[in-house]
Amino acid sequence: MKVNGLITRLTMLAALCLTANANAVQVELFIHAPQAQSVSVAGSFDPWWQKRHPLVRDTEGYWQVNLDLPPGRYELQFLVDGQWRHNPDFKQIDDGLGSINNIIVVP
């Protein structure tokens, strides 16, 4: 009986995840950093900002990544060669800790 209950809960969790991803919107995040060797982005779209999403550089020095995000408001920063930075081309907010975060809103 416990096994069936566990399977039912896992099935419901999987369905919930699929439903959440069905509403996701592809969002392009970018920053101009022509001299950088590595760039990634982290934000409130991942719990506690734990995951770093690597960006890819183009020939003009822009780094970009496309992320599938569900609707919502997110704060983010770019990690450029080990230093946290924001993109001046995106909306910004003071994080209350002495840094500036970018803000994006996914409709």
C-alpha positions in Angstrom: 0.0 0.0 0.0 2.8 2.4 0.8 4.4 1.7 -2.6 1.2 2.6 -4.4 0.9 5.8 -2.4 4.5 6.7 -3.2 4.0 6.0 -6.9 0.8 8.2 -6.9 2.7 11.0 -5.2 5.6 10.8 -7.6 3.2 10.7 -10.6 1.4 13.8 -9.3 4.8 15.6 -8.7 5.9 14.7 -12.3 2.6 16.0 -13.7 3.0 19.2 -11.7 6.5 19.7 -13.1 5.3 19.2 -16.6 2.5 21.6 -16.1 4.9 24.3 -14.8 7.3 23.8 -17.7 4.4 24.0 -20.2 3.9 27.7 -19.2 7.6 28.5 -19.5 8.7 31.3 -21.8 12.2 31.4 -23.5 14.1 34.4 -22.2 17.4 35.6 -23.6 19.8 37.0 -21.0 22.9 38.7 -22.2 25.8 41.0 -21.2 28.5 42.8 -23.1 31.9 41.6 -21.7 34.3 41.4 -24.7 37.4 40.8 -22.5 35.8 38.1 -20.3 37.0 34.5 -20.3 33.8 33.1 -18.7 30.4 34.3 -17.9 27.4 32.7 -16.2 24.2 34.0 -14.7 22.4 33.2 -11.5 19.1 34.4 -10.1 15.9 34.0 -8.2 14.6 31.7 -10.9 16.7 29.0 -9.1 16.3 28.3 -5.3 18.8 30.4 -3.3 20.6 31.3 -6.5 22.4 28.0 -6.4 22.7 27.2 -10.1 25.1 29.0 -12.5 23.9 29.0 -16.1 26.9 29.4 -18.5 26.7 32.0 -21.3 28.2 31.7 -24.8 30.2 34.5 -26.3 29.5 35.8 -29.9 32.0 37.5 -32.2 31.1 41.0 -30.9 31.8 40.3 -27.2 28.2 39.7 -26.1 27.6 36.7 -23.9 24.1 35.1 -24.0 22.0 32.2 -22.8 18.3 31.3 -23.4 16.5 30.1 -20.3 12.9 28.7 -20.1 11.3 30.5 -17.2 7.8 30.3 -15.9 5.9 33.6 -15.6 7.1 35.8 -12.7 9.5 38.5 -11.5 13.1 37.5 -11.2 16.3 39.2 -9.9 19.6 38.1 -11.4 23.3 38.9 -11.7 26.1 37.9 -14.1 29.3 36.2 -12.9 32.0 37.6 -15.1 35.4 36.1 -14.6 34.5 35.5 -10.9 33.1 39.0 -10.3 29.4 39.6 -9.8 28.0 42.3 -12.3 24.7 43.5 -13.5 23.8 44.5 -17.1 23.2 48.2 -17.4 20.8 47.4 -20.3 18.3 45.7 -18.0 16.1 47.2 -15.3 18.0 47.4 -12.0 17.3 47.3 -8.2 19.4 47.7 -5.1 19.5 44.4 -3.3 19.8 46.0 0.1 23.2 44.5 0.6 25.3 46.9 -1.4 24.9 45.3 -4.8 22.7 46.0 -7.8 20.6 43.2 -9.3 18.9 43.1 -12.7 15.2 42.6 -12.8 13.2 40.7 -15.5 9.5 40.1 -15.6 8.3 37.1 -17.6 4.7 37.6 -18.7 
